[in-house]
C-alpha cells in the first residue's frame, strides 16, 4: 500500500553528522558523482569512487583534478563496498543493487547528493518534482526570482548539480528540480516550499509499481515547509493527505479556482491566470502555449508566492519566458503545417499533455523508443481523438502498435529521417507534426536532447 511505502527508513537518517570520520564511497562517476567528489574533497573528506563502466564520462576530468582519489571502474568493487561506512549513490543507480543492499544491512549510511546538499544548504530551498513539467517550472521560477531582483541559484536534476550551487556568497534562494531517483536517498531537505506537479507512470523498469514510484516523489514534502499541490491530480492529493499532518496546502488547478487557490478564469472571450477571483495575466500574453504550460505557470506562481517572490517580478518573467528546448518547442511552419519538437516526452503522461496542448486540426504523431515498463493504454483516448497518423520507431514500437492498433493509421519506420519524411508526405494544411515519443531515447540516442536535435535537423532538411 502507498501508506506503507511512505514510511521513512530510520536506518538512513539516524546518522546526520559530518562525513569526515567515515569511509565514503561514491557509487557512480557521472556528473553527479563528480560533483560529490569535488565537494567532499574540498571539504577535506577522503573518498573513493566505483563505477560499473570501463570509462565513465567524468573519469579523465576527475583523475586530472584529484589524482589521489581511489577509483574502481569496469564493475562495482565489492571490497570497496565492504570497507565503506557511507555510500553516496548517484541517481542513475538503483538502491536494489545487491552490493548496496548488503551495505545497508551492515549499517552503512546510504545517501545521495541532494541529502548532502540539504545538510549544508545555507539559504531557503524550493523543491520541485513530478512526472512531467518540472524542468519548465524550475526554469520559469528561476526567471521569476531573477526578475524580482533576487540572488537565486537553480539546479539539481537540471543544469548545475546541486552541490555545485553551494558556494559563497550566500544566495537569497535555491531552486531545485528533483527526480524520483534523487529523492530516494533524501530525508532531510525540508524545503520552504515544495511541489509534486503530477504523477503518472514513469521508470516502471526501476520501481515495483506506481505506489513505489509515488513514495519516492513524496519525499519532497518531508519537513515543515509549504505544500504546493496539483488539485487536479488524484494521486498527488492522496499522497499529500497522507503526510501533511495539519500543514496548510496551496493548490493550483486548470479549472476555476476557489479563494486562495491558483487557477484559470474566463472573462469574455479571454482566459486568465488568476488567484481566487483576482485576474493576474491573460493567457494570450504567455509565450508558452498549451494547457499543460498554463498549469506549469500556475505551479510556478504558487511556489513563488510561498517563497515571498514579489508578484510583479513573477508576472514580468511569465510574459517573456519562451519555454525550454525539446518541450513542445515550435520548430517551423510551411504550407500551414506546424512542426513541434517534444523529445523530452519520455513517458505517456508527457505525450498526452503535448498532444492535448497542440492547437491543430489533426496531428501526425512521431513516437517510440524504450518503454521503461510503461502501460501505453492511457494514450488510446487522445490518439483516437486527435492523431490522424501515428509514425512509430525504436525498440518498443511494436508495443505501441499493438496497444494503439485500429485507432488511427500507423506507419513503422527505422529512424527519424524516415519518420520526418513520412510525416511530410501525409500532412496537409492545418495539421501539426509532433515528435512526442512517450518513451526514453537510449535505444537510438545519447539522450532526449540528441533525439530532439536530430529531429530538428531532419525537419529543416525536408522543408528546404
N, C-alpha and C positions, 0 to 999 in steps of 0.2 A: 504493500500500500504506500501511497505518497507520503502520508504522515510518518511512517517508519523510515522512509528514505531521507526525511528531513532532519533526523536526529544528528546532532553533532558528535563526531567521534572524539572522545576525550583524549585518546592517545596522541592525537595530532595537536592538541592545544595546551597540554599540561606543562610544556616547557617553552616559554616565550622569551627567555633571556638571551644574552649575547651568544653568538656562534663562535666566539674566539677560542673557547676551550673545547670545541667539538671537532671531530674528524669529519669534514664536509666533503661530500661527493656530489658534483653537479652531473646530472644524468641528461645527456643530450647537448650537443655543441652546435646549435644554430644561432640565430640572432638573440634569442632569449638566453641561452646558455652562456654565450659570450658576455652579455650584459651582466649576468650574475657573477661570472669570474672576475670581470673588471671591477665591479662594485666591491666585492668581498676582498679582493687583493689590495685595493686601495685603502680598505679599512683595516688591513693587517691580518685578515683571516686566511689561513692556509687552506687551499682547496685542491682537490683532484677532479679530473673530468673523465667520463667514459661516454662513448657513443658507439652504436651498433654499426655505423657506416665506416668504410675504409678511409674516406676522405670527406668528413663533414664540411659544410660550407665555410665555417669560420676558423678552420684549423690553421691555415697559414697565417692569418692575421693574429690569432692568439699566440702561436709559437713565437712570432716576431715581437709581440708586445710583452709577453710574460713567459720567457723561456724556461723559467724554473718550475712552472706548473706541471705536475704529472698528468699525462694524457694517455688514455687507453682507448684505442679505436679498433674497428674491424670486429666488433662484437662486444657486448657488455661484459666487463671484467668482474667475475664473481668474487675474486679476492678483494677487489676494491669495495664491493658492496659489503662484504663481511666485516671490513675494518671500519666502515663509516658509521658514525652515530647520528648523522643528519644527512638526508638526501634532499637536494634541491632538484626537483623533477621538471623538465621542460614540458610545456603543454601538449606537445605532439606525442608524448609517450604515455601510454595507458598505465594507470595505477594497478592494473591487474597483471602487469608484467611480473612473472614469478619471482625474480630477484628483489623486486620492490615489495611484494607481498611478504617474502621471507624477512626482509629488513624490518618491516613494520612489526612483524611477530616478535622479533628480537628486541623491540622497544626503540628502534631508530625513529627519529623525528622525520616526518615526510612533509615538505613544504614546497612552494613554488615561488616564482619571482614576485608575484603580487602579494603574497604573505610577507615576504621580506620587505617589499615596498611599504606595506601597511605598518610594519613595526617601526619604520624610520621616517615616514612622511611628516613634514613639519608645517603643513597647511591643510585646509579643508579639502576633501575629495568628493567629487561627483562620480558615481559609478553607473555605467550603462551596459546592459546586456539584453539579449533577445535573440530569437532565431533569425530575424531579418530587421534591417534598418538601423542597426546600432552604429555602423560607421558614419552614416549620414547624420544621425542625431548627435553623435560625438563631435564631428567636424563642425556642424552648424552651431552647436552650443559653444564651442571654442571661439567661433567667429563672433557670436553674440557677446561673449565676455570681453573680447578684444575691442569690439565696437563701443562697449561701455567703459573702456579705459582701464580694464583690469590686467594685471600681470598673470597670465594663465599659461599652464603647461599641459599639453594634450598628448596622449599616447596610450600605451598598453597593447592591446591587440591590433592597433592601427598605428602606423608610423613609428614613433620612437618607443623602444622598450621602457616600461615603467621605471626601472631603476636608473635609467639614464636621465630621467627628469629630476632626480634628487641632487640638485646642486644649488649652491648659493648664487644670488641672494634668494631668500625665501619668497615664493610667489604668493599671490592672493588666493589662487585656486589651482587644484589639479583636476583634470577631466580625463577619466579612463574609460576606454572601451574594453570590455572583458568578455572573453569567450567562456563557454561552459568548462573547457579544459583548464583554463586558468583558475576558475572558481573552485574546481575540485580540491585544490590544495590551499585554499584561502579560508581563514577562520576569523581574523581579527581586523578586517578592513574598516568597518564602522563608518561608512560614507555619510557625509552630511545630508546628501540626497541620493537616492538610488532608484533605478527603474529597470523592470523587465518589460520590454516593449511588446513582446508577443512570444508565444511558444507554439511551434509546430515541429513535426518530425524532422530531425537532422542528426547526423552522426549515429545512426542506429546500428552501424557496424562497431561502435565503441561502447554503447550503453545497452543494458539489459532490455530496457523498454522505455517508453515515453516518461514514465514516472521517475526512472533513474536519471534521465536527462534533465527533467524538471527540477529534481532535487539539487543537481549541480548548479543550475541557474539561480535557485532560491537563495544560495549563499550570499548573493549580492545584497540581500535585505537584512543580513545579520547585523546587529548593533542597535543604535538608538536614533538614527537619523530619520529624515522624512522618506516616506514610501510613495513613489510615483507609480501609478498603476494604469494599465490599459483597461478601461471599463468594459470594452467590447470583447475581451479575451477571457473566456470562462476559466481556462486553466490558470492564467495569471491571477485572476480573482480568487480562485480556490487556494492557490499557493500562498498568497499574501494573507488570507484569512487564517491560515494555519499558524502563521508565525508573527502576526502583527502585535499581539499582546497589548492591546489598548493604544497603540501608536496611531496617529492620525494619518489618513490617506489623502493624497491629492490625485484626482483622476483626470484622464483625458479620454475623449470619445469622438468617433467620426459622426456622431449624431448631435442633436441639440442638447447642450449640457444643462445640468441643474446649477444652482448658485454655487459658487466656489469650485467649479469644475471647468476645464477647458474643452471646447468642442467647436462645432460648425453650425452657424446660424444663417438663415436666408433672410434677405431683405430685398424686396422687389425681385429682380432677376439675378441678383448677385448673391454669392456665398461669401461668408466672412469667417475668419478665425475669431473666436470670442472666448471671453471668460465670464461665465454666467450669462447675463443678458448684455454685457458690455462688448460692443464690436471693436475688435483690435486691428484687423487688417483684411482687406479684400483679398480673396483667393487669387483674383486676376492679377494682383501685384506680385505674386510669387514667381520666381524664375523656375523653380522646381515644380513639376506637373504630376498629376495623378492623385487619386485619393490617398494612396499609401504615403505620399510625400506630405499631404496636408496633415495626416496623423503624425508623421515624423516631426513636423513643425510644432504641433501641439505638445508633443512629448518634450521637445526642447524648451518650449515656453514654460511648461510646468516645472521642469528641473531648474531652469534659470530663476524662476520666481522663488523656489525654496532655497536657492543659493544667494538670494538677495541681489541678483543681477538687475540693474535698472531696466525697466520696460522699454524705454526709448531706444536704448542700445540694442536690445533684442530685436525690436521691430526693424530698425535700420539694417541690421545684419540679414534678417529674413528677406528683405526686399532685394538684396544684392547677391544672395547665396546661389551659385549656379548648379549646385549638386556635385556629385563625385563621378569620376570616370567609371565606366562599366556598370552603372546602376541606372537603368532606364535612360541612358545617355543618348540624346539625339545626335545622329551621325550625319545624315544627309537627306535631301528630298529632291527627287527628279520625277517628272511626269506625274506629279501629285501622289507619289508613293514615298512615304517616310520610312527611314531605316533607323532602328534603335539597338544599341548595344547594352544588354543587361547581363553580361557574362558573370557578374557577381551572384546571380541567382543560382546558388549551388544546392538549393533544396526546393521542395514542392511549394512550400508556403511563399517563398520569394517569387517563384514563377507565377503563381496565381495573382499575387499583388501586381506584378508587372503587366500581366495580360489585362487585368481589370482596370489598370491605370492608363492603358494605351487608348488614345482617342482616335479611332479609325472605324471605317465601315466594317472591315473584316481584317483579320490578322493572318499573316503567314508566320508560323512559329518554328524556329530552329531550336531543337532541344536534344538532350542526350549527353552521355558521359558515364561517370561512375555513380551508381545509385546509392551507395552507402547504406544499403539495407532499408531504404525508404519504401513506404506504401505510396504508389502513384495514383491510387483511386481518387483522392480528392481533386485531381486535375480534370476528372471526367466532365463535371458540370460546366466549368469555364471553357474548356476546349469545345464542347458541344455548342455553346452559345456564341463564342467569339472567334474561333480559329477555323478558317476555311481550308487551310492546307498545313499539314504538320510534316516537317522535314527532320528526320532523325539520323543521328550519327553517334559513334562512340561505343564503348564497351557494353553498356546495358541498354542499347537502343531497342533490342528485341523485347525487353521487359516493358518498356514504354509502349511499344507497338501492340503487344498482347493486351495491355490494360486499356488502351485507347482506341483499339480497332473498332471500326463501324461508326465512330462519332464524326469523323472528318476524313478527307483524303490524306493518305500518308505516303511519303516517299522516303526511302532509306538511301543514304549516301555514305561515302567513305571519309570525307574530310570537309573542312569549312569552305574551301573554294567551290566544291561541288554543291554544297548547301546554298551558298550565296547565288551561284549561277542558276540553280533550280528556282530559288525564290524570285529572282528577277524575271524568269520565264512565266511564272504563274501570277505574279502581282499585277493588278490593274489600278487605274486611277481611284484614289480614295482609300486604298489598302495601306497597311503598315507591315513592314517586315521586322520581326522582333527576335533577336537572339536572347533567349531566356531559358537556359538549359535544364533547370531543375535538378542538376547533377553536378558532382565535382568534376574537375578538369584533368586530374592527374593521369588518366589513361592516355591522353594525347598531348598534354601541355604541361609546362612547368607550374602553372597556376592559372587562376581565372584571368589575371592580368594579361598573360600571353595569349590566352584564348580570345579575349576581347580585342587585343591589338591586331591579331591576325584576321579577325572578323572585319575590323575597320579597314584594314589594308585590302581585303578581298572586295569589300563594298566599293571602295574608291576605284579599284581596277575595273570592276564590272560597269560602273557608272560613267566611265570616261567617254 
